[in-house]
């Protein structure tokens, strides 16, 4: 186990790539574990505050897995960028969950991770004991996709983490106006890593091709059938108050489709909320407890 309180596992995908996952907490704990799925270009490290808190909860400690998709973090990069797709990544996630004894699980999916969660519900609903959709829903706002397309695949290589933090703040301060210097520096350490004396991005820049198919001149296909596949499990949706990807109107429609849904809004955060504040972590912990209790 690392000093940060997790074990690293490497699982072989069906095509031979090595997939990395962090494993927090006791694997022998009763009840479904929590599986955290990051955003498009993000890594398992984004969930460290949440995963650590859930694993160390004094009353209801949980096992938590946090995954690096192919091409991100410590997972192998794919020579074929077309494989950076929801369909392929869903297969990878299910492979990792099965290999690490994490079926079923309460899934916490941020952005891309939420899309994978809804896709999982449609094709393998018994893998899900509950779902937290972080700033993602069945309707994806074009403005958000257009903004994301401006920076994915253009991470660059700053001379140091301090300079990286400044660059991130310049680009994203409007979405996270209350973040401190320490927050931006921590984000820089999750966005780049040291390699041969240089900072390199923590994701394959070819992932930008995954966005090439999005035609931002017209609305994106809606995903209500996939969302409705979550009808039989508890669902929480988290929206950033400043989000340009998930609208408040879509959250209200999600309530109509899933009357038992728990919806919370994180003020003064955009896409996607960092899930690091004490109050948000407490809400997620309570939700996970209800998911476990619902399974008897």
Secondary structure, DSSP 8 states (H G I E B T S, - for coil): --TTSEEEEEEE-TTS-EEEEEEES-TT-SS-EEEEE--TT--GGGGHHHHHHHHT-SSS---EEEE--TTBTTS---S-GGG-SHHHHHHHHHHHHHHTT--SEEEEEETHHHHHHHHHHHH-GGGEEEEEEES--SS--HHHHHHHHTTTT-----SSHHHHHHHHHHHHTTT-TT--HHHHHHHHHHHEEEETTEEEESB-GGGGHHHHT--TTS-----HHHHHTTTTSEEEEEEETT-SSS-HHHHHHHHHHSTT-EEEEETT--SS----SHHHHHHHHHHHHHHHHHT-
